[in-house]
Amino acid sequence: MKRLLLAGAGHAHLGVLRALAAAPLARTEVVLVTPQARQLHSPLLPGWVAGQYTLEQCAIALPALLQRAGVTLRLGHVERVDLDNRLVHVLTAAGCEPMAPLPFDLLSIDTGPVVDDRAIVGSAEFGIPLQPLESFVAVWPRLQVQLAADRLQGGAASTVSVVGGGSEAVEFALAIAWRARTAQIPLRVQWVTGQEGMLPAAVPALRRRLQALLPRCGVRAIEDDAVCLERGTVQLAGGGQLVSDVTLVMSGAAAAWARLSGLGVDGRGYIGTNALLQSVSHPFVFAAGHCASMLDHPRPRLAAFAVRAGPPLAENLRRALAGRPLRPYAPPQHVFEALATGPRHAVGSWGSLAFEGAWVWRWKDRRDRAYVARHGGKPTRRSGP
């Protein structure tokens, strides 16, 4: 019997699990290693922060899907991969005790991003990582209580900084600003985009709309790199210093263990893959989603691209196990991207076009809730602000 090991339950692997539920693999043991028995759907999390969804509505419970797919769940964190002996070394879900190494014939990797706390000096001590998402959702309710308490004590308005140039970072900044407004918490929100500016991979029309919208939503954009975090401050590469009572960090989010294990990576540390979704260094390893980079078809690191990689990844895993030729995959050039702005409003883009309005939010809301429902989550939307 062959062994297929799935490391991580990201968007691409959820697509693999759906494919296996529809047509389970014969004579193959399939194991999924992931830290939680649920997977948070990242596009919905800013809406949770904004008060529009419950956390349960953002989560996909894995056991029922795994049972339909004939996949065994192992709760734990991947520590490293022994590529010579085809073993994955795993720590327990608490992250402190090693488990027995898991053997594999074929390995597929789709682990969620983890903020590299070495990318910015002081971020381990004074920053709060936005990734992994499970860590953030455990911290955010306490932060809300703290910020509300600061208001009741009559002090000056607190400042929250979000560090990171991607779409997830700005959505969280906008969600925090909206939540503060609806909860009547005096709060200053600033988004430190990096020196490349806001959403460097986005089309110019979307960046222009976002640039005009941010001040109206109560978010200040600082187009500079954060180089050092200290208690109450963010030091910038340009020499400036920002006051920051709470600093959320979303930067440097590559899977460091992949590089240390000997897998070929790109210049930013993401697992390099070819058009077959295979590792460029080890053909018995596949990767997709936020931990991987298709070297021949680079695309922005968006959930929509990870979702689309699921079906071709499932097909090639099936073919590799059967010894059949693999099929190349080319991701689409464009996806319909929508960024929630906090209220029931969103900005979006398709190709070179950009647009905004309540209808964009409604489209995004339906798409994201339908995705969770397809994988066994809660489809109902809470009527929040």
C-alpha positions as CSV (number, residue, x, y, z in Angstrom):
1,M,0.0,0.0,0.0
2,K,1.3,3.5,-0.9
3,R,1.3,6.4,1.5
4,L,0.3,9.9,0.5
5,L,1.0,12.5,3.2
6,L,-0.8,15.9,3.0
7,A,1.1,18.6,5.1
8,G,-1.3,21.4,5.9
9,A,-5.0,22.1,5.2
10,G,-4.7,25.2,3.1
11,H,-7.1,26.1,0.2
12,A,-5.4,23.8,-2.3
13,H,-5.5,20.8,0.0
14,L,-9.1,21.4,0.8
15,G,-9.7,21.0,-3.0
16,V,-7.7,17.8,-2.8
17,L,-9.9,16.5,0.0
18,R,-13.0,17.3,-1.9
19,A,-11.7,15.4,-4.9
20,L,-10.8,12.4,-2.7
21,A,-14.3,12.5,-1.1
22,A,-15.8,12.3,-4.6
23,A,-13.4,9.5,-5.6
24,P,-11.3,8.0,-2.8
25,L,-7.9,6.5,-3.7
26,A,-7.6,2.8,-3.9
27,R,-4.7,0.9,-2.2
28,T,-3.4,4.2,-0.8
29,E,-3.1,5.4,2.8
30,V,-3.7,9.1,3.0
31,V,-2.8,11.1,6.1
32,L,-3.3,14.9,6.7
33,V,-1.1,16.7,9.2
34,T,-2.4,20.0,10.4
35,P,-2.4,21.7,13.9
36,Q,-6.2,22.1,14.2
37,A,-9.3,20.0,13.5
38,R,-10.7,23.1,11.7
39,Q,-9.5,25.4,9.0
40,L,-10.2,29.1,9.1
41,H,-11.2,30.6,5.7
42,S,-8.9,33.6,5.6
43,P,-11.0,35.9,3.3
44,L,-13.7,35.9,6.0
45,L,-11.5,36.7,9.0
46,P,-11.4,40.5,8.5
47,G,-15.3,40.3,8.5
48,W,-15.1,38.5,11.9
49,V,-12.9,41.4,13.2
50,A,-15.4,43.9,11.8
51,G,-18.2,42.1,13.6
52,Q,-20.0,40.7,10.6
53,Y,-19.4,37.0,11.1
54,T,-19.0,34.7,14.0
55,L,-15.8,32.7,14.2
56,E,-17.8,29.5,13.6
57,Q,-19.0,30.9,10.3
58,C,-15.4,31.4,9.2
59,A,-14.4,27.8,10.0
60,I,-14.4,24.6,8.1
61,A,-14.6,21.5,10.4
62,L,-12.2,18.9,9.0
63,P,-13.3,15.6,10.5
64,A,-16.5,15.0,8.4
65,L,-14.7,16.0,5.1
66,L,-11.8,13.7,6.0
67,Q,-14.1,10.8,6.8
68,R,-15.8,11.1,3.4
69,A,-12.3,11.3,1.7
70,G,-10.9,8.3,3.6
71,V,-8.1,10.4,5.1
72,T,-6.6,10.0,8.6
73,L,-6.0,13.2,10.6
74,R,-2.8,13.8,12.6
75,L,-2.9,17.0,14.7
76,G,0.6,18.5,14.7
77,H,3.1,21.0,13.2
78,V,5.5,19.9,10.6
79,E,9.0,20.4,12.0
80,R,11.1,19.2,9.1
81,V,11.2,16.7,6.2
82,D,13.8,14.0,5.9
83,L,13.9,13.8,2.1
84,D,16.4,11.0,1.9
85,N,14.3,8.6,4.0
86,R,10.9,10.1,3.1
87,L,9.9,10.9,6.6
88,V,8.0,13.9,8.0
89,H,9.0,14.9,11.5
90,V,6.0,16.4,13.4
91,L,5.6,18.2,16.7
92,T,2.4,17.8,18.7
93,A,-0.3,20.5,18.2
94,A,1.0,22.3,21.3
95,G,4.3,22.5,19.4
96,C,6.5,21.1,22.2
97,E,6.7,17.3,21.9
98,P,7.9,15.3,18.9
99,M,5.6,12.7,17.4
100,A,6.7,9.5,15.7
101,P,8.0,10.4,12.2
102,L,5.4,9.8,9.4
103,P,6.6,7.9,6.4
104,F,5.4,8.7,2.9
105,D,5.8,7.7,-0.8
106,L,4.4,11.0,-2.0
107,L,4.3,14.3,-0.1
108,S,2.1,17.3,-0.8
109,I,2.6,20.6,1.1
110,D,0.0,23.3,1.6
111,T,0.8,24.7,5.0
112,G,-0.5,28.1,6.0
113,P,1.9,31.0,6.2
114,V,3.7,31.8,9.5
115,V,5.1,35.3,10.2
116,D,8.9,35.2,10.4
117,D,9.6,37.1,13.6
118,R,13.2,37.5,12.5
119,A,12.2,39.7,9.5
120,I,11.8,42.8,11.7
121,V,13.9,43.4,14.7
122,G,11.8,43.2,17.9
123,S,8.7,41.7,16.3
124,A,8.9,38.6,18.5
125,E,8.9,40.7,21.6
126,F,6.6,43.6,20.6
127,G,4.6,42.5,17.6
128,I,1.5,40.3,17.3
129,P,1.6,38.0,14.3
130,L,-1.5,38.0,12.1
131,Q,-0.4,34.5,10.9
132,P,-1.0,31.7,11.8
133,L,-4.6,32.8,11.9
134,E,-5.4,30.5,14.9
135,S,-2.9,32.4,17.0
136,F,-4.4,35.8,16.0
137,V,-8.0,34.8,16.7
138,A,-7.0,33.7,20.2
139,V,-5.4,37.1,20.9
140,W,-7.9,39.5,19.2
141,P,-10.8,39.3,21.7
142,R,-8.4,40.2,24.5
143,L,-7.1,43.1,22.5
144,Q,-10.6,44.4,21.9
145,V,-11.2,44.3,25.7
146,Q,-7.9,46.1,26.3
147,L,-8.7,48.9,23.8
148,A,-12.2,49.4,25.2
149,A,-10.7,49.6,28.7
150,D,-8.3,52.2,27.6
151,R,-11.2,54.3,26.3
152,L,-13.1,54.0,29.7
153,Q,-10.0,55.2,31.5
154,G,-10.1,58.4,29.6
155,G,-6.7,58.3,28.1
156,A,-5.7,59.4,24.7
157,A,-6.8,57.4,21.7
158,S,-4.8,54.2,21.2
159,T,-2.9,53.5,17.9
160,V,-3.0,50.2,16.1
161,S,-0.5,49.5,13.4
162,V,-0.7,46.8,10.8
163,V,2.6,46.0,9.2
164,G,2.6,44.2,5.8
165,G,2.0,45.2,2.2
166,G,-0.5,42.6,1.0
167,S,-4.3,42.6,0.6
168,E,-4.8,40.7,3.9
169,A,-3.0,43.4,5.8
170,V,-5.1,46.2,4.5
171,E,-8.3,44.3,5.0
172,F,-7.5,43.7,8.6
173,A,-6.6,47.4,9.0
174,L,-9.9,48.5,7.5
175,A,-11.8,45.9,9.6
176,I,-10.2,47.2,12.8
177,A,-11.0,50.8,12.0
178,W,-14.6,49.9,11.2
179,R,-15.0,47.8,14.4
180,A,-13.6,50.7,16.5
181,R,-16.1,53.1,14.9
182,T,-19.1,50.9,15.5
183,A,-18.0,50.2,19.0
184,Q,-17.3,53.9,19.6
185,I,-13.7,53.2,20.6
186,P,-11.4,56.2,19.7
187,L,-8.7,54.5,17.8
188,R,-6.1,55.5,15.3
189,V,-5.3,52.8,12.7
190,Q,-2.2,52.9,10.4
191,W,-1.0,50.6,7.7
192,V,2.7,50.3,7.2
193,T,2.8,49.0,3.6
194,G,6.5,48.7,2.9
195,Q,8.6,50.8,0.5
196,E,7.0,49.1,-2.5
197,G,3.8,50.9,-1.5
198,M,0.3,49.5,-1.2
199,L,-0.6,46.3,-3.0
200,P,2.4,46.4,-5.4
201,A,1.0,43.4,-7.4
202,A,-2.5,45.0,-7.8
203,V,-3.6,46.9,-10.9
204,P,-3.1,50.7,-10.8
205,A,-6.9,51.3,-10.9
206,L,-7.4,49.3,-7.7
207,R,-4.5,51.1,-5.9
208,R,-6.0,54.5,-6.8
209,R,-9.4,53.5,-5.4
210,L,-7.8,52.2,-2.3
211,Q,-5.6,55.3,-1.9
212,A,-8.7,57.5,-2.0
213,L,-10.8,55.3,0.3
214,L,-8.4,54.7,3.1
215,P,-8.6,58.2,4.7
216,R,-12.4,58.1,4.6
217,C,-12.3,54.8,6.4
218,G,-9.9,56.1,9.1
219,V,-6.8,54.3,8.0
220,R,-3.5,56.1,7.5
221,A,-1.1,54.5,5.0
222,I,2.7,54.8,5.5
223,E,4.7,53.7,2.5
224,D,7.9,52.7,4.2
225,D,9.5,49.5,5.6
226,A,9.2,48.7,9.3
227,V,12.7,47.8,10.5
228,C,12.4,47.6,14.2
229,L,9.6,47.3,16.8
230,E,10.0,48.6,20.3
231,R,7.5,49.1,23.1
232,G,5.1,51.7,21.8
233,T,6.9,52.5,18.6
234,V,7.6,51.3,15.0
235,Q,11.0,52.4,13.6
236,L,10.9,53.0,9.8
237,A,13.7,52.5,7.2
238,G,13.4,56.1,6.2
239,G,14.4,57.2,9.7
240,G,10.9,58.0,11.0
241,Q,9.3,56.7,14.1
242,L,5.6,55.9,14.6
243,V,3.7,55.7,17.8
244,S,2.0,52.3,18.1
245,D,0.3,50.8,21.1
246,V,-0.6,47.6,19.3
247,T,1.5,46.4,16.3
248,L,0.1,43.5,14.2
249,V,2.6,42.0,11.8
250,M,2.1,40.2,8.5
251,S,5.4,40.0,6.7
252,G,8.1,37.4,6.0
253,A,5.6,34.6,5.9
254,A,7.4,31.7,4.2
255,A,7.7,28.1,5.5
256,A,11.3,28.2,6.9
257,W,11.3,24.5,7.6
258,A,10.9,23.7,3.9
259,R,14.2,25.5,3.0
260,L,16.0,24.0,6.0
261,S,14.8,20.5,4.9
262,G,16.6,20.9,1.6
263,L,13.6,21.7,-0.7
264,G,14.4,24.1,-3.5
265,V,12.9,27.5,-2.8
266,D,12.6,30.8,-4.6
267,G,14.3,34.1,-3.6
268,R,11.8,34.7,-0.8
269,G,11.9,31.2,0.7
270,Y,8.7,29.8,-0.9
271,I,8.8,26.2,-2.2
272,G,9.6,26.4,-5.9
273,T,7.4,24.3,-8.1
274,N,7.1,23.6,-11.8
275,A,4.0,23.6,-14.0
276,L,3.2,20.1,-12.7
277,L,3.0,21.5,-9.1
278,Q,6.1,19.4,-8.3
279,S,9.0,20.6,-6.3
280,V,11.8,21.7,-8.6
281,S,14.3,19.8,-6.5
282,H,12.4,16.7,-5.4
283,P,9.8,15.3,-7.9
284,F,8.1,13.1,-5.2
285,V,7.1,16.3,-3.3
286,F,4.3,18.5,-4.5
287,A,3.3,22.0,-3.2
288,A,0.6,24.6,-3.8
289,G,-1.0,27.5,-2.0
290,H,0.6,30.2,0.1
291,C,3.7,28.1,0.9
292,A,4.6,27.6,-2.8
293,S,5.7,29.6,-5.8
294,M,5.2,28.4,-9.4
295,L,8.4,29.5,-11.0
296,D,7.1,29.4,-14.6
297,H,3.8,31.1,-13.7
298,P,4.3,33.6,-10.8
299,R,1.1,35.0,-9.5
300,P,0.1,37.2,-6.5
301,R,-0.3,35.4,-3.2
302,L,-4.1,35.4,-3.1
303,A,-6.5,32.8,-1.8
304,A,-8.3,32.7,-5.1
305,F,-5.2,31.3,-6.9
306,A,-4.7,28.7,-4.1
307,V,-8.3,27.6,-4.5
308,R,-7.8,27.1,-8.2
309,A,-4.7,25.0,-7.7
310,G,-6.7,22.3,-5.7
311,P,-8.2,20.3,-8.6
312,P,-5.1,20.1,-10.8
313,L,-3.0,19.2,-7.7
314,A,-5.5,16.4,-6.8
315,E,-5.3,15.1,-10.4
316,N,-1.5,15.0,-10.5
317,L,-1.3,13.4,-7.1
318,R,-3.7,10.7,-8.3
319,R,-1.6,10.3,-11.5
320,A,1.7,10.2,-9.7
321,L,0.5,7.4,-7.4
322,A,-0.7,5.4,-10.4
323,G,2.5,6.0,-12.3
324,R,0.7,7.9,-15.1
325,P,2.0,11.0,-16.9
326,L,1.3,14.3,-15.0
327,R,-0.7,17.2,-16.5
328,P,0.8,20.7,-16.6
329,Y,-1.2,23.5,-15.0
330,A,-1.2,27.2,-15.9
331,P,-3.1,29.4,-13.4
332,P,-5.4,32.0,-14.8
333,Q,-3.8,35.4,-15.5
334,H,-6.5,37.2,-13.5
335,V,-8.9,36.5,-10.8
336,F,-11.8,38.5,-9.5
337,E,-10.2,40.1,-6.4
338,A,-12.4,41.8,-3.8
339,L,-11.2,43.6,-0.6
340,A,-13.7,44.3,2.2
341,T,-13.3,47.8,3.5
342,G,-15.0,47.2,6.9
343,P,-18.6,48.2,6.3
344,R,-20.7,46.2,3.8
345,H,-18.6,47.7,1.0
346,A,-15.7,46.4,-1.0
347,V,-13.3,47.3,-3.7
348,G,-12.6,44.9,-6.5
349,S,-10.7,44.3,-9.7
350,W,-10.7,42.1,-12.8
351,G,-7.8,42.5,-15.2
352,S,-7.1,46.2,-15.5
353,L,-10.5,47.3,-14.2
354,A,-11.4,48.3,-10.7
355,F,-14.8,49.0,-9.1
356,E,-16.3,49.4,-5.6
357,G,-19.6,49.4,-3.8
358,A,-22.0,47.4,-1.7
359,W,-22.6,45.0,-4.7
360,V,-18.9,44.0,-4.6
361,W,-19.2,43.2,-1.0
362,R,-22.3,41.2,-1.5
363,W,-20.6,39.2,-4.3
364,K,-17.6,38.6,-2.1
365,D,-19.8,37.6,0.8
366,R,-21.8,35.0,-1.2
367,R,-18.6,33.6,-2.7
368,D,-16.8,33.2,0.6
369,R,-19.8,31.8,2.5
370,A,-20.5,29.3,-0.4
371,Y,-16.8,28.2,-0.2
372,V,-17.1,27.4,3.5
373,A,-20.5,25.7,3.0
374,R,-19.1,23.5,0.2
375,H,-16.5,22.1,2.6
376,G,-18.9,21.5,5.5
377,G,-18.8,24.8,7.4
378,K,-21.7,27.1,8.5
379,P,-23.2,29.0,5.6
380,T,-25.4,31.5,7.5
381,R,-24.3,35.1,7.7
382,R,-24.8,37.0,10.9
383,S,-26.5,40.4,10.5
384,G,-23.7,42.5,11.9
385,P,-22.7,46.1,11.2
